[in-house]
Amino acid sequence: MTSVARSASSRTTTGHALPGASVWPPGAKRWTAGSGLGELQFLGAVRDLFLLAGEKGLYGFDAGTGQQVWHHPVSGGSGSWSAVPTDDHVFASWSGELFCFSV
């Protein structure tokens, strides 16, 4: 389940609201994601997506909001994910199987 803490009218950092701020201060926590998905590994980024992988599958998250955009589940097998993002695709492998995803 993804949790996103963000307000269009104000930005928050360490509990302090910045009314009307149009730019996030350096180091400000913008959102959190991935809670409940188990241990995740960052695989890379493509366009406005970043890719995370874990024992439950491969995930694509929106880099601006932290919203989960897609998930490719896996079951069984052993090993770890590897992935290479390109302009239009993500090529990934898990337990000897190769996948190609559109982005």
Biotite code that builds the C-alpha atoms (Angstrom):
import biotite.structure as struc

atoms = struc.array([
    struc.Atom([0.000, 0.000, 0.000], chain_id="A", res_id=1, res_name="MET", atom_name="CA", element="C"),
    struc.Atom([1.376, 3.401, -0.938], chain_id="A", res_id=2, res_name="THR", atom_name="CA", element="C"),
    struc.Atom([1.092, 6.354, 1.375], chain_id="A", res_id=3, res_name="SER", atom_name="CA", element="C"),
    struc.Atom([1.475, 9.860, 0.063], chain_id="A", res_id=4, res_name="VAL", atom_name="CA", element="C"),
    struc.Atom([1.575, 12.963, 2.228], chain_id="A", res_id=5, res_name="ALA", atom_name="CA", element="C"),
    struc.Atom([1.295, 16.044, 0.031], chain_id="A", res_id=6, res_name="ARG", atom_name="CA", element="C"),
    struc.Atom([-0.796, 19.184, -0.143], chain_id="A", res_id=7, res_name="SER", atom_name="CA", element="C"),
    struc.Atom([-1.293, 21.421, -3.158], chain_id="A", res_id=8, res_name="ALA", atom_name="CA", element="C"),
    struc.Atom([-1.618, 24.559, -1.032], chain_id="A", res_id=9, res_name="SER", atom_name="CA", element="C"),
    struc.Atom([1.405, 24.038, 1.207], chain_id="A", res_id=10, res_name="SER", atom_name="CA", element="C"),
    struc.Atom([4.604, 22.036, 1.396], chain_id="A", res_id=11, res_name="ARG", atom_name="CA", element="C"),
    struc.Atom([5.749, 20.360, 4.564], chain_id="A", res_id=12, res_name="THR", atom_name="CA", element="C"),
    struc.Atom([9.187, 19.567, 5.838], chain_id="A", res_id=13, res_name="THR", atom_name="CA", element="C"),
    struc.Atom([9.865, 18.234, 9.316], chain_id="A", res_id=14, res_name="THR", atom_name="CA", element="C"),
    struc.Atom([6.372, 19.290, 10.404], chain_id="A", res_id=15, res_name="GLY", atom_name="CA", element="C"),
    struc.Atom([6.611, 22.932, 9.319], chain_id="A", res_id=16, res_name="HIS", atom_name="CA", element="C"),
    struc.Atom([4.292, 24.155, 6.590], chain_id="A", res_id=17, res_name="ALA", atom_name="CA", element="C"),
    struc.Atom([5.650, 26.431, 3.913], chain_id="A", res_id=18, res_name="LEU", atom_name="CA", element="C"),
    struc.Atom([2.508, 28.220, 2.660], chain_id="A", res_id=19, res_name="PRO", atom_name="CA", element="C"),
    struc.Atom([2.467, 28.859, -1.063], chain_id="A", res_id=20, res_name="GLY", atom_name="CA", element="C"),
    struc.Atom([5.974, 27.493, -1.581], chain_id="A", res_id=21, res_name="ALA", atom_name="CA", element="C"),
    struc.Atom([6.542, 26.687, -5.229], chain_id="A", res_id=22, res_name="SER", atom_name="CA", element="C"),
    struc.Atom([9.886, 24.937, -4.691], chain_id="A", res_id=23, res_name="VAL", atom_name="CA", element="C"),
    struc.Atom([10.724, 22.224, -2.189], chain_id="A", res_id=24, res_name="TRP", atom_name="CA", element="C"),
    struc.Atom([13.680, 23.092, 0.055], chain_id="A", res_id=25, res_name="PRO", atom_name="CA", element="C"),
    struc.Atom([16.772, 20.926, -0.516], chain_id="A", res_id=26, res_name="PRO", atom_name="CA", element="C"),
    struc.Atom([16.535, 17.719, 1.484], chain_id="A", res_id=27, res_name="GLY", atom_name="CA", element="C"),
    struc.Atom([12.780, 18.067, 2.161], chain_id="A", res_id=28, res_name="ALA", atom_name="CA", element="C"),
    struc.Atom([10.898, 14.776, 2.436], chain_id="A", res_id=29, res_name="LYS", atom_name="CA", element="C"),
    struc.Atom([8.257, 14.965, -0.298], chain_id="A", res_id=30, res_name="ARG", atom_name="CA", element="C"),
    struc.Atom([6.548, 11.594, 0.113], chain_id="A", res_id=31, res_name="TRP", atom_name="CA", element="C"),
    struc.Atom([7.024, 7.980, 1.197], chain_id="A", res_id=32, res_name="THR", atom_name="CA", element="C"),
    struc.Atom([6.102, 4.847, -0.731], chain_id="A", res_id=33, res_name="ALA", atom_name="CA", element="C"),
    struc.Atom([6.413, 1.099, -0.640], chain_id="A", res_id=34, res_name="GLY", atom_name="CA", element="C"),
    struc.Atom([5.143, 0.426, 2.872], chain_id="A", res_id=35, res_name="SER", atom_name="CA", element="C"),
    struc.Atom([4.033, -3.191, 3.214], chain_id="A", res_id=36, res_name="GLY", atom_name="CA", element="C"),
    struc.Atom([5.866, -4.408, 0.113], chain_id="A", res_id=37, res_name="LEU", atom_name="CA", element="C"),
    struc.Atom([8.733, -6.069, 1.959], chain_id="A", res_id=38, res_name="GLY", atom_name="CA", element="C"),
    struc.Atom([12.404, -5.405, 1.295], chain_id="A", res_id=39, res_name="GLU", atom_name="CA", element="C"),
    struc.Atom([12.854, -3.454, -1.939], chain_id="A", res_id=40, res_name="LEU", atom_name="CA", element="C"),
    struc.Atom([15.840, -2.747, -4.170], chain_id="A", res_id=41, res_name="GLN", atom_name="CA", element="C"),
    struc.Atom([16.132, 0.390, -6.321], chain_id="A", res_id=42, res_name="PHE", atom_name="CA", element="C"),
    struc.Atom([16.804, -0.637, -9.941], chain_id="A", res_id=43, res_name="LEU", atom_name="CA", element="C"),
    struc.Atom([16.820, 2.659, -11.790], chain_id="A", res_id=44, res_name="GLY", atom_name="CA", element="C"),
    struc.Atom([14.639, 5.372, -13.240], chain_id="A", res_id=45, res_name="ALA", atom_name="CA", element="C"),
    struc.Atom([13.109, 6.060, -16.645], chain_id="A", res_id=46, res_name="VAL", atom_name="CA", element="C"),
    struc.Atom([11.040, 9.085, -17.633], chain_id="A", res_id=47, res_name="ARG", atom_name="CA", element="C"),
    struc.Atom([9.031, 10.015, -14.511], chain_id="A", res_id=48, res_name="ASP", atom_name="CA", element="C"),
    struc.Atom([9.113, 6.483, -13.079], chain_id="A", res_id=49, res_name="LEU", atom_name="CA", element="C"),
    struc.Atom([11.481, 4.824, -10.708], chain_id="A", res_id=50, res_name="PHE", atom_name="CA", element="C"),
    struc.Atom([11.746, 1.056, -10.462], chain_id="A", res_id=51, res_name="LEU", atom_name="CA", element="C"),
    struc.Atom([11.835, -1.044, -7.308], chain_id="A", res_id=52, res_name="LEU", atom_name="CA", element="C"),
    struc.Atom([12.035, -4.818, -7.066], chain_id="A", res_id=53, res_name="ALA", atom_name="CA", element="C"),
    struc.Atom([11.447, -7.281, -4.291], chain_id="A", res_id=54, res_name="GLY", atom_name="CA", element="C"),
    struc.Atom([10.392, -10.833, -3.604], chain_id="A", res_id=55, res_name="GLU", atom_name="CA", element="C"),
    struc.Atom([6.766, -9.951, -4.485], chain_id="A", res_id=56, res_name="LYS", atom_name="CA", element="C"),
    struc.Atom([7.574, -8.484, -7.900], chain_id="A", res_id=57, res_name="GLY", atom_name="CA", element="C"),
    struc.Atom([8.716, -5.467, -9.883], chain_id="A", res_id=58, res_name="LEU", atom_name="CA", element="C"),
    struc.Atom([7.134, -2.061, -9.190], chain_id="A", res_id=59, res_name="TYR", atom_name="CA", element="C"),
    struc.Atom([6.944, 1.237, -11.027], chain_id="A", res_id=60, res_name="GLY", atom_name="CA", element="C"),
    struc.Atom([6.341, 4.391, -8.977], chain_id="A", res_id=61, res_name="PHE", atom_name="CA", element="C"),
    struc.Atom([5.623, 7.938, -10.127], chain_id="A", res_id=62, res_name="ASP", atom_name="CA", element="C"),
    struc.Atom([8.699, 9.978, -9.189], chain_id="A", res_id=63, res_name="ALA", atom_name="CA", element="C"),
    struc.Atom([6.690, 13.147, -8.545], chain_id="A", res_id=64, res_name="GLY", atom_name="CA", element="C"),
    struc.Atom([3.970, 11.724, -6.301], chain_id="A", res_id=65, res_name="THR", atom_name="CA", element="C"),
    struc.Atom([5.193, 8.369, -4.995], chain_id="A", res_id=66, res_name="GLY", atom_name="CA", element="C"),
    struc.Atom([2.036, 6.688, -6.306], chain_id="A", res_id=67, res_name="GLN", atom_name="CA", element="C"),
    struc.Atom([2.460, 3.070, -7.409], chain_id="A", res_id=68, res_name="GLN", atom_name="CA", element="C"),
    struc.Atom([1.781, 3.056, -11.168], chain_id="A", res_id=69, res_name="VAL", atom_name="CA", element="C"),
    struc.Atom([2.207, -0.631, -11.914], chain_id="A", res_id=70, res_name="TRP", atom_name="CA", element="C"),
    struc.Atom([3.275, -3.958, -10.433], chain_id="A", res_id=71, res_name="HIS", atom_name="CA", element="C"),
    struc.Atom([4.371, -7.195, -12.068], chain_id="A", res_id=72, res_name="HIS", atom_name="CA", element="C"),
    struc.Atom([3.976, -9.974, -9.489], chain_id="A", res_id=73, res_name="PRO", atom_name="CA", element="C"),
    struc.Atom([6.212, -13.027, -9.303], chain_id="A", res_id=74, res_name="VAL", atom_name="CA", element="C"),
    struc.Atom([5.964, -16.186, -7.274], chain_id="A", res_id=75, res_name="SER", atom_name="CA", element="C"),
    struc.Atom([8.426, -18.928, -6.636], chain_id="A", res_id=76, res_name="GLY", atom_name="CA", element="C"),
    struc.Atom([11.910, -18.913, -8.013], chain_id="A", res_id=77, res_name="GLY", atom_name="CA", element="C"),
    struc.Atom([14.918, -17.561, -6.280], chain_id="A", res_id=78, res_name="SER", atom_name="CA", element="C"),
    struc.Atom([17.476, -14.961, -6.992], chain_id="A", res_id=79, res_name="GLY", atom_name="CA", element="C"),
    struc.Atom([17.190, -11.253, -7.500], chain_id="A", res_id=80, res_name="SER", atom_name="CA", element="C"),
    struc.Atom([15.876, -8.825, -10.040], chain_id="A", res_id=81, res_name="TRP", atom_name="CA", element="C"),
    struc.Atom([18.042, -7.013, -12.510], chain_id="A", res_id=82, res_name="SER", atom_name="CA", element="C"),
    struc.Atom([16.692, -4.354, -14.844], chain_id="A", res_id=83, res_name="ALA", atom_name="CA", element="C"),
    struc.Atom([17.794, -1.930, -17.530], chain_id="A", res_id=84, res_name="VAL", atom_name="CA", element="C"),
    struc.Atom([15.494, 1.010, -18.283], chain_id="A", res_id=85, res_name="PRO", atom_name="CA", element="C"),
    struc.Atom([15.526, 2.596, -21.764], chain_id="A", res_id=86, res_name="THR", atom_name="CA", element="C"),
    struc.Atom([13.503, 5.470, -23.238], chain_id="A", res_id=87, res_name="ASP", atom_name="CA", element="C"),
    struc.Atom([10.390, 3.377, -23.873], chain_id="A", res_id=88, res_name="ASP", atom_name="CA", element="C"),
    struc.Atom([10.922, 0.042, -22.087], chain_id="A", res_id=89, res_name="HIS", atom_name="CA", element="C"),
    struc.Atom([12.260, -1.675, -19.021], chain_id="A", res_id=90, res_name="VAL", atom_name="CA", element="C"),
    struc.Atom([14.074, -4.940, -19.622], chain_id="A", res_id=91, res_name="PHE", atom_name="CA", element="C"),
    struc.Atom([14.185, -7.084, -16.489], chain_id="A", res_id=92, res_name="ALA", atom_name="CA", element="C"),
    struc.Atom([15.057, -10.595, -15.401], chain_id="A", res_id=93, res_name="SER", atom_name="CA", element="C"),
    struc.Atom([14.022, -12.767, -12.461], chain_id="A", res_id=94, res_name="TRP", atom_name="CA", element="C"),
    struc.Atom([15.029, -16.400, -11.852], chain_id="A", res_id=95, res_name="SER", atom_name="CA", element="C"),
    struc.Atom([16.158, -16.922, -15.429], chain_id="A", res_id=96, res_name="GLY", atom_name="CA", element="C"),
    struc.Atom([13.079, -15.352, -17.039], chain_id="A", res_id=97, res_name="GLU", atom_name="CA", element="C"),
    struc.Atom([13.368, -12.187, -19.166], chain_id="A", res_id=98, res_name="LEU", atom_name="CA", element="C"),
    struc.Atom([10.626, -9.510, -19.238], chain_id="A", res_id=99, res_name="PHE", atom_name="CA", element="C"),
    struc.Atom([10.063, -6.378, -21.329], chain_id="A", res_id=100, res_name="CYS", atom_name="CA", element="C"),
    struc.Atom([7.713, -3.686, -19.967], chain_id="A", res_id=101, res_name="PHE", atom_name="CA", element="C"),
    struc.Atom([6.417, -0.568, -21.733], chain_id="A", res_id=102, res_name="SER", atom_name="CA", element="C"),
    struc.Atom([6.800, 2.745, -19.902], chain_id="A", res_id=103, res_name="VAL", atom_name="CA", element="C"),
])
